[in-house]
Amino acid sequence: MSALSPNIAVYTGSFDPVTLGHLHIIERSALLYDRLVIGIGVNTEKSPLFSVDERIGLIRLVTRRWEHVEVMSFDGLAVDFVRRLGAKVMVRGVRPLTDIAGEFTMMMANRQLDPEIETVFLMADEEYAHVSSSLIKQIAALGHGRALERFVPSEIIEPLLERVRAQSED
């Protein structure tokens, strides 16, 4: 019998910034599992818009209604992070067509690394299928705060606009 719990799931990503699509996957996952951990991956090769601590704070802000949802960061392999937490399930949100090949490749690699951990794919709803961090950053760079309401939680809009403004001034 495995020591890993099927009642604990981990949703990993960069969440830079967290979007309504991410939040929708979090909400659906929170209904399925007793404990859901949002794992923010640290990638030193990328230049994120928000620091890891800022992303943790922003995600905690928008997930505060779910008592069994936690947010933490990790470095290294996501599958190792999932195992350290005692989880048996890794949640992945996928957008139609754009994510399938990459997510399938990642799932197969993770199965080779740790066959006990299962990957559960949740398909993004149609209204979130086109949302990406790149799109959000472009809209924010143009200063369209009202347009961002369709893509990110309202609590994220002002910090996002402030960060983009500050970067454009540098």
Residue frames as qw, qx, qy, qz and C-alpha x, y, z in Angstrom:
[[0.000, 0.888, 0.460, 0.000, 0.00, 0.00, 0.00],
 [0.407, 0.490, -0.011, 0.771, 1.33, 3.41, -0.97],
 [0.309, -0.464, -0.441, 0.703, 1.91, 6.10, 1.63],
 [0.001, -0.028, -0.252, -0.967, 0.69, 8.66, -0.90],
 [0.275, 0.446, 0.660, -0.538, -2.84, 9.98, -0.39],
 [0.188, 0.407, 0.679, 0.582, -5.37, 10.13, -3.24],
 [0.140, -0.852, -0.499, 0.073, -7.17, 12.81, -1.20],
 [0.267, -0.750, 0.126, 0.591, -4.31, 15.28, -1.58],
 [0.658, 0.594, 0.311, 0.342, -3.75, 16.98, -4.92],
 [0.358, -0.565, 0.142, 0.729, -1.12, 19.45, -6.07],
 [0.508, 0.805, 0.281, 0.124, -1.64, 21.99, -8.85],
 [0.556, -0.422, 0.194, 0.690, 1.73, 23.26, -10.06],
 [0.457, 0.750, 0.301, 0.372, 2.60, 26.17, -12.30],
 [0.414, 0.129, -0.130, 0.892, 4.29, 29.54, -12.45],
 [0.148, -0.798, -0.574, 0.105, 1.06, 31.53, -11.92],
 [0.343, -0.408, 0.041, 0.845, 2.69, 34.75, -13.14],
 [0.335, -0.213, 0.493, -0.774, 0.10, 36.17, -12.74],
 [0.241, 0.258, 0.916, -0.192, -2.70, 33.93, -11.52],
 [0.241, -0.042, -0.460, -0.853, -5.58, 34.09, -14.01],
 [0.700, -0.007, 0.212, -0.682, -9.31, 33.39, -13.93],
 [0.808, 0.235, -0.502, -0.199, -8.47, 30.19, -15.81],
 [0.334, 0.246, -0.793, 0.447, -6.12, 29.12, -13.01],
 [0.332, -0.123, 0.513, -0.782, -8.71, 30.08, -10.42],
 [0.802, 0.080, -0.148, -0.573, -11.35, 28.02, -12.21],
 [0.717, 0.194, -0.665, 0.074, -9.10, 24.94, -12.13],
 [0.087, 0.215, -0.705, 0.670, -8.37, 25.63, -8.44],
 [0.571, -0.075, 0.250, -0.779, -12.08, 25.91, -7.66],
 [0.864, 0.112, -0.333, -0.361, -12.91, 22.66, -9.44],
 [0.572, 0.242, -0.722, 0.305, -9.98, 20.85, -7.83],
 [0.149, -0.253, 0.579, -0.761, -10.97, 22.14, -4.40],
 [0.770, -0.055, 0.053, -0.633, -14.31, 20.36, -4.85],
 [0.867, 0.208, -0.437, -0.124, -12.58, 17.06, -5.65],
 [0.657, 0.161, -0.581, 0.452, -9.86, 16.77, -3.01],
 [0.584, -0.707, -0.362, 0.166, -9.65, 17.09, 0.77],
 [0.390, -0.726, 0.159, 0.543, -6.43, 19.08, 0.51],
 [0.649, 0.674, 0.176, 0.306, -5.23, 21.06, -2.50],
 [0.480, -0.603, 0.152, 0.618, -1.76, 22.57, -2.62],
 [0.506, 0.860, 0.020, 0.057, -0.97, 25.23, -5.20],
 [0.747, -0.351, 0.224, 0.518, 2.73, 24.76, -5.94],
 [0.310, 0.936, -0.104, -0.129, 4.50, 27.73, -7.49],
 [0.898, 0.089, 0.098, 0.420, 7.52, 26.48, -9.38],
 [0.195, -0.870, 0.237, 0.386, 10.72, 28.48, -9.14],
 [0.812, 0.403, 0.217, 0.362, 12.51, 28.70, -12.47],
 [0.401, -0.680, 0.114, 0.603, 15.74, 30.68, -12.16],
 [0.405, 0.059, 0.560, 0.721, 16.06, 30.89, -15.95],
 [0.048, 0.721, 0.560, 0.406, 12.89, 32.97, -16.29],
 [0.100, 0.058, -0.233, 0.965, 12.34, 36.61, -15.41],
 [0.101, -0.598, -0.795, -0.002, 8.92, 36.60, -13.77],
 [0.084, -0.687, -0.200, -0.694, 6.70, 39.63, -13.47],
 [0.585, -0.693, 0.119, -0.405, 6.09, 38.92, -9.77],
 [0.041, 0.482, -0.831, 0.275, 8.49, 37.44, -7.24],
 [0.444, -0.158, -0.882, -0.020, 7.67, 34.04, -5.76],
 [0.111, -0.290, -0.664, 0.680, 6.62, 35.65, -2.46],
 [0.317, 0.219, -0.025, -0.922, 4.36, 38.10, -4.31],
 [0.523, 0.000, -0.684, -0.509, 2.74, 35.26, -6.27],
 [0.317, -0.220, -0.873, 0.297, 2.19, 33.31, -3.06],
 [0.061, 0.296, 0.432, -0.850, 0.50, 36.36, -1.53],
 [0.415, 0.177, -0.286, -0.845, -1.68, 37.03, -4.57],
 [0.509, -0.079, -0.807, -0.290, -2.81, 33.41, -4.84],
 [0.207, -0.261, -0.792, 0.512, -3.55, 33.24, -1.11],
 [0.212, 0.229, 0.163, -0.936, -5.62, 36.39, -1.51],
 [0.553, 0.141, -0.378, -0.729, -7.79, 34.92, -4.28],
 [0.600, -0.064, -0.789, -0.119, -8.10, 31.44, -2.71],
 [0.076, -0.234, 0.633, -0.734, -8.84, 32.52, 0.86],
 [0.704, -0.116, 0.021, -0.701, -12.44, 31.21, 0.66],
 [0.912, 0.032, -0.397, -0.097, -11.22, 27.60, 0.57],
 [0.552, -0.726, 0.377, -0.162, -9.81, 26.53, 3.94],
 [0.884, -0.150, 0.418, 0.149, -8.26, 23.36, 2.53],
 [0.675, 0.661, 0.025, 0.327, -6.29, 25.15, -0.22],
 [0.560, -0.678, 0.153, 0.450, -2.65, 25.97, 0.56],
 [0.551, 0.817, -0.105, 0.134, -0.05, 27.85, -1.45],
 [0.613, -0.630, 0.351, 0.324, 3.69, 27.22, -1.38],
 [0.454, 0.766, -0.407, -0.202, 6.68, 27.38, -3.65],
 [0.889, -0.198, 0.376, 0.173, 9.12, 24.70, -4.73],
 [0.275, 0.724, -0.539, -0.331, 12.18, 24.29, -6.85],
 [0.241, -0.224, 0.938, 0.108, 13.26, 21.18, -8.67],
 [0.205, -0.135, -0.845, -0.476, 10.95, 18.64, -10.22],
 [0.559, -0.250, -0.003, -0.791, 7.22, 19.03, -9.67],
 [0.836, -0.123, -0.504, -0.181, 6.83, 15.27, -9.23],
 [0.507, 0.050, -0.630, 0.586, 9.34, 15.35, -6.33],
 [0.186, -0.194, 0.269, -0.925, 7.41, 18.21, -4.71],
 [0.731, -0.195, -0.285, -0.589, 4.15, 16.27, -5.04],
 [0.776, -0.072, -0.609, 0.150, 5.73, 13.20, -3.39],
 [0.266, 0.156, -0.536, 0.786, 7.22, 15.28, -0.53],
 [0.414, -0.191, 0.144, -0.878, 3.70, 16.49, 0.26],
 [0.317, 0.048, 0.910, -0.263, 2.39, 12.93, 0.40],
 [0.598, 0.447, 0.087, -0.659, 0.06, 13.56, -2.54],
 [0.592, 0.092, 0.770, 0.219, -0.85, 10.97, -5.12],
 [0.430, 0.729, 0.511, 0.151, -2.42, 13.41, -7.57],
 [0.241, -0.297, 0.186, 0.905, -0.95, 16.16, -9.71],
 [0.383, 0.756, 0.485, -0.215, -3.61, 18.43, -11.24],
 [0.283, -0.143, 0.414, 0.853, -2.96, 20.03, -14.60],
 [0.421, 0.694, 0.322, -0.488, -5.23, 22.52, -16.32],
 [0.413, 0.003, 0.645, 0.644, -5.24, 22.27, -20.10],
 [0.391, 0.566, 0.006, -0.726, -6.50, 24.57, -22.77],
 [0.840, 0.388, 0.376, -0.049, -7.86, 22.86, -25.87],
 [0.757, 0.607, 0.014, 0.239, -5.24, 22.19, -28.51],
 [0.182, 0.870, -0.337, 0.311, -2.59, 24.59, -27.20],
 [0.365, -0.642, 0.602, -0.305, -1.52, 22.57, -24.16],
 [0.968, -0.034, 0.082, -0.234, -2.30, 18.93, -24.95],
 [0.824, 0.405, -0.324, 0.229, 0.99, 17.83, -26.55],
 [0.173, 0.590, -0.535, 0.580, 3.22, 19.50, -23.97],
 [0.606, -0.402, 0.400, -0.558, 1.13, 18.32, -21.03],
 [0.986, 0.059, -0.055, -0.145, 1.01, 14.76, -22.36],
 [0.651, 0.475, -0.452, 0.383, 4.81, 14.72, -22.75],
 [0.128, -0.547, 0.527, -0.638, 5.21, 16.06, -19.20],
 [0.829, -0.250, 0.210, -0.454, 2.77, 13.47, -17.84],
 [0.949, 0.205, -0.230, 0.060, 4.68, 10.62, -19.50],
 [0.401, 0.522, -0.523, 0.541, 7.99, 11.90, -18.10],
 [0.416, -0.473, 0.434, -0.644, 6.46, 12.22, -14.63],
 [0.955, -0.095, 0.016, -0.281, 5.16, 8.64, -14.85],
 [0.795, 0.338, -0.401, 0.303, 8.69, 7.48, -15.62],
 [0.120, 0.524, -0.501, 0.678, 10.05, 9.48, -12.68],
 [0.237, -0.059, 0.748, -0.617, 7.37, 8.34, -10.21],
 [0.292, -0.178, -0.807, -0.482, 4.75, 5.83, -11.41],
 [0.177, -0.445, -0.795, 0.373, 2.74, 6.18, -8.17],
 [0.082, 0.480, 0.193, -0.852, 1.77, 9.78, -8.90],
 [0.365, 0.553, 0.711, 0.236, -1.21, 10.23, -11.17],
 [0.033, -0.131, 0.144, 0.980, -1.80, 13.26, -13.34],
 [0.231, 0.644, 0.713, -0.151, -5.39, 14.47, -13.56],
 [0.157, 0.110, 0.342, 0.920, -6.19, 16.83, -16.43],
 [0.174, 0.689, 0.566, -0.418, -8.97, 19.37, -16.07],
 [0.359, 0.433, 0.476, 0.676, -9.96, 20.98, -19.35],
 [0.022, -0.237, -0.164, 0.957, -10.34, 24.74, -19.23],
 [0.367, 0.673, 0.588, -0.259, -13.84, 25.97, -19.87],
 [0.511, 0.603, 0.401, 0.463, -14.39, 27.67, -23.22],
 [0.041, -0.984, -0.100, -0.141, -14.32, 31.16, -21.71],
 [0.457, -0.791, 0.367, 0.176, -10.75, 30.58, -20.40],
 [0.906, 0.177, 0.291, 0.249, -9.33, 28.54, -23.29],
 [0.537, 0.704, 0.026, 0.464, -7.53, 31.54, -24.83],
 [0.329, -0.923, 0.139, -0.145, -6.23, 33.10, -21.59],
 [0.840, 0.094, -0.228, 0.483, -2.47, 33.07, -21.14],
 [0.479, -0.669, -0.101, 0.559, -0.02, 35.01, -19.00],
 [0.390, -0.002, 0.378, 0.840, 1.49, 36.48, -22.18],
 [0.024, -0.633, -0.554, -0.540, -1.88, 37.85, -23.29],
 [0.420, -0.819, -0.367, 0.137, -2.53, 39.31, -19.85],
 [0.516, -0.452, 0.078, 0.724, 0.87, 41.01, -19.77],
 [0.255, 0.257, 0.467, 0.807, 0.23, 42.54, -23.21],
 [0.198, -0.762, -0.511, -0.345, -3.16, 43.91, -22.16],
 [0.521, -0.742, -0.219, 0.361, -1.71, 45.25, -18.90],
 [0.502, -0.171, 0.214, 0.820, 1.17, 46.91, -20.77],
 [0.072, 0.455, 0.468, 0.755, -1.41, 48.82, -22.81],
 [0.067, -0.034, 0.413, -0.908, -3.00, 50.05, -19.58],
 [0.533, -0.228, -0.465, -0.669, -6.37, 48.42, -20.16],
 [0.148, -0.156, 0.787, -0.578, -7.42, 47.72, -16.57],
 [0.688, 0.149, 0.246, -0.666, -11.10, 47.25, -17.39],
 [0.748, 0.348, -0.483, -0.292, -10.25, 44.67, -20.07],
 [0.205, 0.348, -0.868, 0.289, -8.25, 42.70, -17.49],
 [0.579, -0.117, 0.474, -0.653, -11.46, 41.97, -15.56],
 [0.883, 0.239, -0.149, -0.376, -12.18, 39.26, -18.13],
 [0.735, 0.402, -0.526, 0.145, -8.86, 37.50, -17.50],
 [0.390, 0.163, -0.686, 0.592, -7.65, 37.91, -13.91],
 [0.369, -0.646, -0.631, 0.219, -9.32, 38.06, -10.48],
 [0.003, -0.930, -0.154, -0.333, -10.20, 41.65, -9.52],
 [0.608, -0.764, 0.111, 0.186, -7.70, 41.58, -6.63],
 [0.753, -0.074, 0.340, 0.559, -4.87, 41.05, -9.14],
 [0.429, 0.789, 0.293, 0.329, -5.63, 43.95, -11.49],
 [0.110, -0.984, 0.115, -0.076, -4.08, 46.84, -9.55],
 [0.619, -0.569, 0.466, 0.276, -0.89, 45.00, -8.53],
 [0.722, 0.275, 0.500, 0.390, -0.54, 43.84, -12.13],
 [0.317, 0.886, 0.186, 0.284, -0.96, 47.32, -13.59],
 [0.332, -0.911, 0.240, 0.056, 1.42, 48.81, -11.03],
 [0.726, -0.318, 0.504, 0.342, 4.09, 46.21, -11.81],
 [0.633, 0.491, 0.429, 0.417, 3.80, 46.68, -15.57],
 [0.084, 0.980, 0.050, 0.173, 3.96, 50.48, -15.16],
 [0.506, -0.770, 0.351, 0.168, 7.04, 50.21, -12.96],
 [0.748, -0.050, 0.521, 0.409, 8.79, 47.94, -15.47],
 [0.498, 0.715, 0.333, 0.360, 8.03, 50.29, -18.35],
 [0.122, -0.987, 0.087, -0.054, 9.60, 53.18, -16.41],
 [0.715, -0.496, 0.374, 0.322, 12.87, 51.26, -15.94]]
